[in-house]
Amino acid sequence: MPAPPHEQTPAQALWRLREYLRPYYLSLFLMIMAAILAVTAETVIPLVTKSVIDDVVVRGIRSELLPLSIAAMALGTLQAGLNFFRRWSLASAVAGMEKTIRDDLYHHLQRLDSGFHESWQSGQLLSRATNDLATIRRFAGFGVVFFITNTWTFLLIIALLIDMNWWLGVITGVLFLPVSVLCLRFERRYRVLSRRYQDQQGDLATYVEEAATGIRVLKSLGRRDEAQAQHFGQSKVVYGTQVDKSRLRGTFWAGLDMIPNAVIGLILLLGALAVSRHELSLGGLVAFVTLTLLLIWPIEAMGFIIATGQEAATAAQRIYEIFDTAPAIADPDRNASGQPDRPGLVAGKAVLGKAALRTAQAAPGPVAVARRASRAAGHLVFDDVGFSYPGAPAPVLRGVRLDLRPGETVALVGPTGAGKTTLLNLVPRLADVTTGAIRLDGTDIRDVSLAELRTRVACAFEDPTLFSASVRKNVSFGVQDASEEEVLAALEAAQAEFVADLPWGLDTRIGEQGMALSGGQRQRVALARAILARPQVLLLDDPLSALDVHTEAKVTEALAHVLTASTALVVAHRPSTVLLADRVALLQDGVIAAVGTHHELLATDVRYRELMSADDQKDGLAAGATR
Amino acid sequence: MSVSDAWRGIASEQEDEITGKFSTFLRRRSRRLLGSLLRPYRGLVVTIFLLIVAAQLGALVGPWLVGVGIDKIPQLERTHDLWPMALIIVAYAVSVLVQAVTTRSYIAGIGRLGGRVVLELRRRLFAHFQALPISFHEHYTSGRVISRQVSDMDSISDLFDESLASLVAAVLSLLLVGGGMLLLDWRLALVVMAGLPPLTWLSIWFRRESATAYRRTRTTIAQVIVHFVETFGGIKAVQAFRREPRNEEIFESLNRANAEANLRSSRLLAIYFPGVTLVGNLAIGVVLLYGGYRVIDHQMQVGVLVTFLLYLQRFFDPLIDLSQFYSSFQSAGAALEKISGVLEEQPAVPEPEHPATLPAVGAVPGRGVRFDSVRFGYRRSTVLPDLDLTIPAGQTVALVGATGAGKTTIARLLARIYDPLEGQVRLDGVDLRQLTDSSLRHEVVLITQENFLFTGSIADNIELGKPGASRAEIVAAATAIGADGFISALPEGYDEQVGKSGGKLSAGQRQLISFARAFLAAPAVLVLDEATSLLDIPSERLVQSALKTILAGRTAMIIAHRLSTVAIADRVLVLEHGRIIEDGSPDELMATAGEYSALHASWQESLA
């Protein structure tokens, strides 16, 4: 995992997040004022009760009862109204803040290079965009406000209690403090247990998932009993933690009830003595008890607030870890600044959505122009290209030299792990060369803007990525203004006629959330996507590996036409694909070991024969059949 | 440009949502299931209930004692006799202790009960899914198998974990406090209870609205998550095709929908909670007013007024708990309904009532296979009209033919993933239906092209073929297959952990591991759905030579995709529309001008 450029403490990270609250400063201020007023009103109600008992009941001033009761109701209504205002206005601030951070996070992540994404598990990124943000939202929506109001409530009530009877007030305050400590300790221990429980549940879910997807293996080997035993063992572990959790919760809730109740019992005893010695009025005692009840929640909550605060601070740190990672691959002019690219932070909340839209609208312009403008060229040169993965001991590519003339098709052949895919990734700058340079029509690709480069270059990967969208959108992925005819033509060129048989034709949703396509079908859709882009340079990473022999032949034939329009670099595993190419380059040990036609290399190069010829098969029909 | 949902395309939704209506809640089969789960713990259930009642009574007594104590104060002032007050304090202390001990016990008790029930349900469900045939899994899909066992089990587990205790306690608290108030002063109690109807109405409104709002937050965040995961799972394609700006528009609109849903949820709370506070606060005023008059008029003691004020909170708060936890009650009910539906599914390939035993393996290794007038089809279409086929022990048969010719069906019938509609499949003369699942699986092993690997080490994965196999046996199996070379070259060797579904290994290496697994299982009959199209040529060579090893000394049926495999076979069957159109050794078939020699010619061509 890449380390952030400069270390910061969780608290600093949390403090940095305030920039996202800036648009809401005024409403937050009003909201906190309302909250303080609300708890003050709530605290005054027991004092009204005190007057009712002391003045009306004890002294018998009957006329005061009605106004006092109305005052209690008015205070109660005021409290409810202010609470409503607090919750209502806080809700939009918190939802807006969460949305803005998530938008920014997504924006930033899309600009980080694929090297970054390979070093992070997608689950980790997702948990930052969901769980960590939810934690921060909870803290902002609950922790911050209640930290302020609860402190205020505590001080106000203790002051009132001391005012009524100083020694009883001091005792109450001191006796209540352990509740906070109890809550904080519980929160911490419970969180450890909850984490463990979640992890164990996750392990169990993983096993369930494997047993479901691997059901054929388990069944055909008759491993039912073993699978059940393993599942039951893991379930029992989950059970054990769950019982521990509920035991801890039981102890905690019991303690949480017991301490304040014990304090009230003590107040009753000492208060009764105080009343009998005329140090406290009867109404004062009742107010003492009810005010003490009002103390329970703020004190309990303090423990939770501190715990959520700590959690939110860690979450903020994890989020800034991503924000502080500058994109390793950026447009030429931006490279120098090294600044993370975050419009939301610069532009503030309201502008963010528009800022994103503006980028979106700006993009198709130059892209569309570039697509139509430069058709002719496409001279791709690998000039002594070297590449090593960060932290890897040895480079994958060491001085690759290859010259692709405009319109030429070159097949790239090499053993597994030779770096063929890596070499292809360097051209659209999904990764940058570590040494040497790649030149497109004479210009170093690092001096071309990313938008232009990636318009001129298109690729289809071995493991085709389809998105949960219609076939149409998947094919016109890179060309938003593609017409129906263009899409159909691209699909035809990729021999993806099966699309017509899908339930909703071009509008059928595919990808993870849609129709499941076979490996060969997926490859053909991805191929159509690359074809539709009509690039100067087409990169195909073993695009036909999942096709059967029959379909492969048809696609090969169609591809031969398409490839004349572009310069193409095609990774191939099978002779049939190699035959598409004008020349073949053998990539081995990080360099281009040989270049020539298929038949030349087959005749002259042992390494190539090992990879491409069925001749070596020691037995069967193949031996005699090939020549 | 407006962001519409059209880009998503159309998909048939397979959601088996059960609507949250009370009528669907706990239907008969769910009740039966729940009953059978709880029956062993009847004693515990009763104990827990009594503990909750005791805890609530303890909580009820406290405020009453406070009121009594306050009424004793004038007496204390006059006599300075501490005893009556001391007695009250002792009683109060006892009630506090009782409440603490019983609360602790019932929460822990419900945790244990829930844990036991969930454990048993998990066990049954997993065992049941393992017992259901492949045909069930194919139409039910692994996604739903997983969500039954993960998210549905989680809702049930959550109910026991947090909500059930609060829910029962809330109902009891409402009843007991209400009863207590009526006993103390029924007139004042009735006045307080006037607050119930508006509060109940508010709670019902909130529950209904928040259920919708909650669903909306779930679906919107799910869409955010899907888009997020897809973007960064396919980030190479996103960047290579300059998809970032458009993605940002889509993400922004999904994220906005989620923010709006969250806002709606919070705003419902912003109405509901202050609403409850308002009713409670107004009740305080009313109790002060009416209670005050009754005290002045000596119809009531001041202590009762204090008790009432203390009870108010305990009376109205349970409604909040009820409305909050009701939804978890409901989703647990829906989950139970779905689970009970699955548990009622009967295996289509049932176990025999009187299992037969196979004769000992004879001089020739392997077992004889015989298809006797077998007819089979899926739903509408007949795949095999009438198949007769005899494979002597030890023979290797290759099935060749176009997609849909019935190759896979024959293999599946032999592995008894399906039973024939008519006719019989026999192993050494015994109908497969008369064998127990475990003895059949011991004799017949099917290797599919999926070559699925489980999380764990490579050794663990090979050992799956023969649980309890020693390391020496595992290494011997891998060596025989020719996998020892690459396994030993891995940093951790046989202890190398394979990633999710074996992602770290190449397709060829995964296939070799699954061969080693089958080799270790040493079945009499091996059925192999061979797929080498994903392999590069060096890997394919490895797999081809491994095949020879694994097929030796047993009866074998191979679905051949590449004709190089066919060369290994003793006999080739060419299938068309479920019928055998050619049958003979590879050399014999080459000699005749049939389908096989035509296929062979086109294959040679593809090799160039």
Interface residues (C-beta under 8 A of the other chain):
Chain A: I45 V48 T49 V52 I53 V56 V57 G60 R62 L65 L66 L68 S69 I70 A72 M73 L75 G76 T77 Q79 A80 G81 N83 F84 R87 W88 L90 A91 S92 V94 A95 G96 E98 K99 R102 D103 Y106 H107 L109 Q110 R111 D113 S114 H117 S122 L125 L126 A129 T130 R137 G141 Q201 A205 T206 Y207 V208 E209 E210 A211 A212 T213 G214 I215 R216 V217 L218 K219 S220 L221 G222 R223 R224 D225 E226 A227 Q228 H231 F232 S235 K236 V238 Y239 Q242 V243 K245 S246 R247 R249 G250 T251 W253 A254 G255 D257 M258 N261 A262 I264 G265 L268 L269 A272 L273 V275 S276 L282 L285 V286 V289 T290 L293 G353 A356 L357 T359 A360 Q361 A362 A363 V367 P415 T416 N425 P428 L430 L450 A451 R454 T455 V457 A458 C459 F461 T465 L466 F467 S468 A469 S470 V471 R472 K473 F477 G478 Q480 P503 W504 D507 T508 R509 I510 G511 E512 Q513 G514 M515 G519 A526 R529 A533 S545 A546 L547 D548 V549 E552 A553 H573 R574 P575 S576 L579 E610 L611 M612 S613 A614 D616 Q617 K618 D619 G620 L621 A622 A625 T626
Chain B: M1 A6 W7 R8 G9 I10 A11 S12 A59 G62 L65 V66 G69 I70 K72 I73 L76 E77 H80 M85 A86 I88 I89 Y92 A93 V96 L97 Q99 A100 V101 T103 R104 S105 Y106 I107 A108 I110 G111 R112 G114 G115 R116 V118 L119 R122 R123 F126 A127 F129 Q130 A131 I134 H137 S142 V145 I146 Q149 V150 D154 S157 D161 I221 V224 I225 V226 F228 V229 E230 T231 F232 G233 G234 I235 K236 A237 V238 Q239 A240 F241 R242 R243 E244 P245 R246 N247 E248 E249 F251 E252 N255 R256 N258 A259 E260 N262 L263 S266 R267 L269 A270 I271 F273 P274 G275 T277 L278 G280 N281 L282 I284 G285 V286 L288 L289 G292 Y293 V295 I296 V302 L305 V306 L309 L310 Q313 A415 I417 D437 S438 L440 R441 H442 V445 L446 I447 T448 E450 F452 F454 T455 L464 G465 P467 S501 S506 S514 R517 A518 A521 S533 L534 D536 I537 P538 S539 R541 Q544 S545 K548 H561 L563 S564 V566 A567 I568 P586 H600 S602 W603 Q604 S606 L607 A608
